[in-house]
Amino acid sequence: MAHDYDIVIGGGGFIGLTLARALSVAAPGLFRVAVVDPAPPERLHAPNNDGRAMTISAASRRMLETLGVWADVAEDAQPVNRIEITDTPLDSPVRLPVLQFDTVDTADGPAAHVVENAVLMRALATAVEDSGATLIAPESIEGIETRGSGVAVRLGSGRESTARLVVAADGRRSRLRRMAGIKAITWDYPQVGIVTTVEHEHPHWGRAVQHFLPAGPFAMLPMTGRRCSLVWTEAPKDAERMLALDEGRLNAEITRRFGGELGEVRVISPLQTFPLSLSMARDFVKPGVALIGDAAHGLHWLAGQGLNHGLRDVAALTEVLVEARRIGEDIGQVNVLRRYERWRRFDSSMSAAGMDALNRLFANDNRTLRMVRTLGLGMVDRLAPLKRLFVAEAAGTTGELPRLMRGERI
């Protein structure tokens, strides 16, 4: 049976675009790839410049370098030179770190960089255009049906295409996951995430700081210049109160949470809020379908590793598909796709469970628990092997790394 495409990727966000680029670089001319996204194509080159940013681990950076994307990002990427963790009451006059470590001790530089969403999106859009993938946008996938050795893809416009494999990269509320009949375990946290960008009076020196406050983590991710991306967790009622504050009072509240160490703080982008949740697909694959990124696993944002876990999915799936195609296997067959699932499901499940446990442990103002946390983190701070493990985790270099994340071609 002839197919219109070998692979149809549902979702043109960071993960979907990276997969399209990875397939092209790893195996030029081997796959016919289409990316379907409901947003107009202009959104890729002119994304919402809202100042939001994300953490790119060292392993993810190596992957983006191999894919020819990092060169268009590097100038605007802020290295994370140091990570500090505090666990003190909100109004504590002194916030001494209970755990701190330098991240420049890794073999090839900092464990992570902070990059603005808009910068990475533009770089990926350019790279995907050069890769020869077909962008079908604005368009939606309204149905998928397994037929023989392929999958029929029904689009919102009424058009139907066929592919050997459909990859769901459409986020944690994935419609494609539901269309494939894959169920997910989900639960909501009594927390709201707040994201914004701030300017501050004093330089940050590349420090990423995570304050564990009673409502949840309050993280400051250093950006270029005297700016930080603020990743803030609050109880829903407190989040509503923050959104209702005028500019002066909002700046004062944020400065209070910063602990005063960066001087006066001023919000320079609109506050964005969203409810926090965790989700884990019961299966990552079915015949003709694979899930990647948040469609497979939506983690709590505690460690800021959601994108990096999604990029590891991309690297693993690309490696499995390229190797299968080279030896003549059908890339839509479930026995091929299970190799990807076995590679990624355990790691994703352990990360989700770990983030959930940490959130429950630290989003608690019980004095006894606070003492236990402080003692535990203090012990880690004094043990060099454990600190190196923390740095390796931040760098994304633990576990069985796909070749792209080692900076190698497939």
PyMOL commands that set and color helices and strands:
alter all, ss='L'
color gray80, all
select helices_A, chain A and resi 14-26+42-45+58-66+70-72+74-76+117-131+175-179+236-244+247-258+293-295+301-303+306-326+334-362+367-382+384-395+403-406
alter helices_A, ss='H'
color red, helices_A
select strands_A, chain A and resi 5-10+33-36+53-57+78-80+82-86+99-102+112-116+134-136+141-147+150-155+160-168+184-200+207-213+216-223+227-234+265-267+272-281+285-286+289-291+297-298
alter strands_A, ss='S'
color yellow, strands_A
deselect
rebuild
show_as cartoon
